[in-house]
Amino acid sequence: MDPQAYNTLILSDLHLGSDTSHAREATRVLKETRFQRLILLGDIFADLNFARLTKDHWKFLGHIRKLSNPKRGIEVVWVEGNHDHGLANIMSHLVGVRVYQHYEWDYRGLRHIAIHGHQFDGFQVNNLRMSRLGTSLYLQLQKLDFKSKPIARMIDRLNTRWLRMSTKVSSGAIAFARHREAQRIFCGHTHEATHAEKDGISYYNSGGWVDLRLTYLTIDETGVQIHEYSERVDHRDSGEERGEADAAFADLADESGLLEDVQYESVGR
């Protein structure tokens, strides 16, 4: 592994299956960044209906499967979110990674915790059925929305602010880190990349990949950084890149059988 690689890259809330998911951009970040550990911090799927996955979504999963190959020497960790709850067995088969409720590790003498964050969202915990109904309606709205999905994105932002999710999640996460005697804790769920400090505990949120601001976190010897994705001119896929991606997509579909297995369309419902 290149000594200049990040120790850890954290990405969350990609919401594969959603029309607002920026799966292609997320795949580019993973291809262009060197890291020793990748943490997929929950809500990688919008829901458990695999029929909604597009080709770009499958290509992202194909790249995760490639990264999880032991020969690469990269640790790939999937932390379960509220939208992809119940996927442990499927993910183990599909992309070859283990799924955790929360994940802990030590780096440079500090205890780190990665947990999606919905556990600290009282509305989510106490209104699970209503939350699932809202997800279903939100996905349907995306099909009726304009090309850039301005209405769906606006509703997502208003929902976050109305429920005060960012404040609730950060407060709950810091309390959880204190209980576990950790110095750093990382969450997703709110779709807002933020950083807060309290009582010697650092809280970071990785943001999301369904809005105009696409963010992820990295950890190395210099500390934790919040990165914002910006498209470059050379990000236009070349024929060679498309060929590699299509091959990975075909391999994943063939090995998993999920594209033809309609039973997975209703998993967890």
C-alpha positions as CSV (number, residue, x, y, z in Angstrom):
1,M,0.0,0.0,0.0
2,D,1.3,3.5,-1.0
3,P,2.6,5.2,2.2
4,Q,0.9,8.4,1.1
5,A,-2.5,6.7,1.1
6,Y,-5.1,7.8,3.6
7,N,-5.6,5.5,6.5
8,T,-9.4,5.6,6.1
9,L,-12.0,7.0,3.7
10,I,-15.6,7.3,4.9
11,L,-18.6,7.7,2.6
12,S,-22.3,7.5,3.4
13,D,-25.8,8.1,2.2
14,L,-25.4,7.2,-1.5
15,H,-28.9,5.9,-1.6
16,L,-28.5,3.6,-4.5
17,G,-31.9,3.1,-6.2
18,S,-32.8,6.7,-5.8
19,D,-32.9,9.0,-8.9
20,T,-30.8,11.6,-7.0
21,S,-28.0,9.2,-6.2
22,H,-24.6,10.3,-7.5
23,A,-23.2,6.8,-7.8
24,R,-21.0,7.5,-10.8
25,E,-19.2,10.4,-8.9
26,A,-18.8,8.2,-5.8
27,T,-17.2,5.5,-7.9
28,R,-14.7,8.1,-9.3
29,V,-13.7,9.2,-5.9
30,L,-13.0,5.6,-4.9
31,K,-11.0,5.0,-8.0
32,E,-8.9,8.2,-7.8
33,T,-8.1,8.0,-4.0
34,R,-5.7,5.7,-2.2
35,F,-6.7,4.4,1.2
36,Q,-6.1,1.5,3.5
37,R,-9.6,1.2,4.9
38,L,-13.0,2.1,3.3
39,I,-16.0,2.6,5.6
40,L,-19.4,2.7,3.9
41,L,-21.3,4.4,6.7
42,G,-24.9,3.4,6.0
43,D,-27.8,4.2,3.7
44,I,-25.8,3.1,0.7
45,F,-29.2,1.9,-0.6
46,A,-32.3,4.0,-0.7
47,D,-34.4,0.9,0.2
48,L,-34.2,-2.8,-0.4
49,N,-35.8,-2.9,-3.8
50,F,-33.0,-3.9,-6.2
51,A,-35.2,-3.4,-9.2
52,R,-34.5,0.4,-8.8
53,L,-30.8,0.0,-9.3
54,T,-29.4,1.6,-12.4
55,K,-26.3,0.5,-14.3
56,D,-24.2,3.1,-12.5
57,H,-25.5,1.8,-9.2
58,W,-24.4,-1.7,-10.1
59,K,-21.0,-0.4,-11.3
60,F,-20.5,1.1,-7.8
61,L,-21.2,-2.2,-6.2
62,G,-19.0,-3.9,-8.7
63,H,-16.1,-1.6,-7.7
64,I,-16.7,-2.3,-4.0
65,R,-16.5,-6.0,-4.7
66,K,-13.2,-5.4,-6.5
67,L,-11.8,-3.4,-3.5
68,S,-12.8,-6.2,-1.1
69,N,-10.6,-8.7,-2.8
70,P,-8.0,-9.8,-0.2
71,K,-5.2,-9.3,-2.7
72,R,-5.8,-5.6,-2.6
73,G,-5.0,-5.3,1.1
74,I,-7.8,-2.9,1.7
75,E,-10.2,-3.3,4.6
76,V,-13.8,-2.6,3.5
77,V,-16.4,-2.1,6.2
78,W,-20.1,-1.7,5.7
79,V,-22.0,0.0,8.6
80,E,-25.7,-0.6,8.5
81,G,-28.0,2.5,8.1
82,N,-31.8,2.8,8.5
83,H,-32.4,2.5,4.8
84,D,-30.3,-0.6,4.2
85,H,-31.3,-2.4,7.5
86,G,-31.3,-6.2,7.1
87,L,-28.7,-6.4,4.3
88,A,-26.0,-8.2,6.2
89,N,-26.4,-11.6,4.5
90,I,-27.0,-10.1,1.0
91,M,-24.0,-7.8,1.2
92,S,-21.7,-10.6,2.3
93,H,-22.8,-12.6,-0.8
94,L,-23.0,-9.6,-3.2
95,V,-19.8,-7.6,-2.5
96,G,-17.9,-9.8,-0.1
97,V,-17.9,-7.4,2.9
98,R,-19.0,-7.8,6.5
99,V,-21.8,-5.6,7.8
100,Y,-21.7,-4.0,11.3
101,Q,-24.2,-2.1,13.5
102,H,-21.2,0.1,14.4
103,Y,-17.5,-0.2,13.9
104,E,-14.6,0.7,16.2
105,W,-10.9,0.9,15.6
106,D,-7.8,2.5,17.0
107,Y,-5.5,4.8,15.0
108,R,-2.5,6.8,16.3
109,G,-3.5,6.3,19.9
110,L,-7.1,7.4,19.4
111,R,-10.3,5.4,19.6
112,H,-12.6,5.8,16.6
113,I,-16.2,4.9,16.1
114,A,-18.3,4.7,12.9
115,I,-22.1,4.5,13.4
116,H,-24.7,5.7,10.9
117,G,-26.5,8.0,13.3
118,H,-30.2,7.1,12.9
119,Q,-29.9,5.6,16.3
120,F,-29.7,9.1,17.7
121,D,-32.7,10.4,15.7
122,G,-35.7,10.1,17.9
123,F,-38.2,10.5,15.1
124,Q,-36.6,7.7,13.1
125,V,-36.5,5.3,16.0
126,N,-40.0,6.0,17.3
127,N,-41.8,6.3,13.9
128,L,-40.2,3.5,11.8
129,R,-43.4,2.7,9.8
130,M,-44.0,6.4,9.0
131,S,-40.4,6.8,8.0
132,R,-40.6,3.9,5.6
133,L,-43.8,5.3,4.1
134,G,-42.1,8.6,3.7
135,T,-39.2,6.9,1.9
136,S,-41.6,5.2,-0.5
137,L,-43.4,8.5,-1.3
138,Y,-40.1,10.3,-1.7
139,L,-38.8,7.8,-4.3
140,Q,-42.1,8.0,-6.2
141,L,-41.9,11.9,-6.2
142,Q,-38.4,11.6,-7.8
143,K,-40.0,10.0,-10.9
144,L,-42.4,12.9,-11.3
145,D,-39.8,15.6,-10.6
146,F,-37.8,17.6,-13.1
147,K,-34.5,16.3,-14.5
148,S,-32.3,17.9,-11.8
149,K,-34.8,16.8,-9.1
150,P,-35.1,20.3,-7.4
151,I,-38.3,19.4,-5.6
152,A,-36.9,16.2,-4.1
153,R,-33.7,17.8,-3.1
154,M,-35.6,20.7,-1.4
155,I,-37.8,18.3,0.5
156,D,-34.7,16.4,1.7
157,R,-33.1,19.6,3.0
158,L,-36.3,20.9,4.7
159,N,-36.9,17.5,6.3
160,T,-33.4,17.6,7.8
161,R,-33.9,21.1,9.2
162,W,-37.5,20.6,10.5
163,L,-36.5,17.5,12.4
164,R,-33.3,19.2,13.6
165,M,-31.5,16.0,12.7
166,S,-28.0,17.4,12.7
167,T,-28.2,18.7,16.3
168,K,-29.8,15.5,17.6
169,V,-27.4,13.2,15.8
170,S,-24.3,15.1,16.9
171,S,-25.4,15.3,20.5
172,G,-26.3,11.6,20.6
173,A,-23.1,10.6,18.9
174,I,-20.9,12.5,21.3
175,A,-22.7,11.0,24.3
176,F,-22.2,7.5,22.7
177,A,-18.5,8.2,22.1
178,R,-18.1,9.3,25.7
179,H,-19.8,6.1,26.9
180,R,-17.4,4.0,24.7
181,E,-14.4,6.1,25.7
182,A,-13.7,7.1,22.1
183,Q,-12.1,10.4,21.0
184,R,-13.6,10.5,17.5
185,I,-17.0,9.5,16.2
186,F,-18.3,9.5,12.6
187,C,-21.9,9.5,11.4
188,G,-24.0,9.9,8.3
189,H,-27.8,10.1,8.1
190,T,-28.2,13.9,8.1
191,H,-26.8,14.5,4.6
192,E,-24.9,17.5,6.0
193,A,-21.1,17.3,6.3
194,T,-20.2,18.9,9.7
195,H,-17.6,18.9,12.5
196,A,-18.2,19.6,16.2
197,E,-16.0,19.3,19.3
198,K,-17.3,18.8,22.8
199,D,-15.6,17.5,26.0
200,G,-12.5,16.3,24.2
201,I,-14.6,14.4,21.6
202,S,-14.6,15.1,17.9
203,Y,-17.7,14.5,15.9
204,Y,-17.7,14.3,12.1
205,N,-20.6,13.8,9.7
206,S,-19.7,12.5,6.2
207,G,-22.6,14.2,4.5
208,G,-24.2,12.5,1.5
209,W,-24.4,11.8,-2.2
210,V,-27.9,12.8,-3.2
211,D,-27.7,16.6,-3.1
212,L,-25.6,19.2,-5.0
213,R,-22.9,19.1,-2.3
214,L,-21.2,15.7,-2.4
215,T,-18.9,15.0,0.5
216,Y,-16.7,12.3,2.1
217,L,-14.2,12.1,5.0
218,T,-10.6,11.0,5.1
219,I,-8.4,10.2,8.1
220,D,-4.6,10.2,8.1
221,E,-1.7,11.3,10.3
222,T,-2.6,14.9,9.8
223,G,-6.1,14.5,11.1
224,V,-9.7,14.3,9.7
225,Q,-10.7,16.2,6.6
226,I,-14.0,16.9,5.0
227,H,-13.7,16.7,1.2
228,E,-16.2,18.1,-1.4
229,Y,-16.4,16.4,-4.8
230,S,-16.0,18.6,-7.8
231,E,-16.2,17.4,-11.3
232,R,-13.2,17.9,-13.6
233,V,-13.1,18.1,-17.4
234,D,-11.2,14.8,-17.5
235,H,-14.0,13.1,-15.6
236,R,-15.8,12.4,-18.9
237,D,-15.6,8.6,-19.2
238,S,-13.2,7.4,-21.9
239,G,-14.0,4.3,-23.9
240,E,-11.4,2.3,-21.9
241,E,-13.0,3.4,-18.6
242,R,-16.4,2.5,-19.8
243,G,-15.2,-0.9,-20.9
244,E,-13.6,-1.7,-17.5
245,A,-16.8,-0.5,-15.7
246,D,-19.0,-2.6,-18.0
247,A,-16.9,-5.6,-17.4
248,A,-17.1,-5.2,-13.6
249,F,-20.8,-4.7,-13.9
250,A,-21.2,-7.8,-15.9
251,D,-19.1,-9.9,-13.5
252,L,-21.0,-8.7,-10.5
253,A,-24.4,-9.4,-12.1
254,D,-23.3,-12.8,-13.2
255,E,-21.8,-13.8,-9.9
256,S,-24.5,-12.5,-7.7
257,G,-27.5,-13.4,-9.9
258,L,-29.4,-10.5,-8.3
259,L,-30.4,-8.9,-11.6
260,E,-32.4,-11.9,-12.5
261,D,-33.5,-13.0,-9.0
262,V,-36.8,-11.1,-8.5
263,Q,-37.1,-12.5,-5.0
264,Y,-34.6,-9.8,-3.8
265,E,-37.0,-7.1,-5.0
266,S,-39.0,-7.4,-1.8
267,V,-36.3,-8.3,0.7
268,G,-37.0,-6.9,4.2
269,R,-40.6,-5.8,3.4
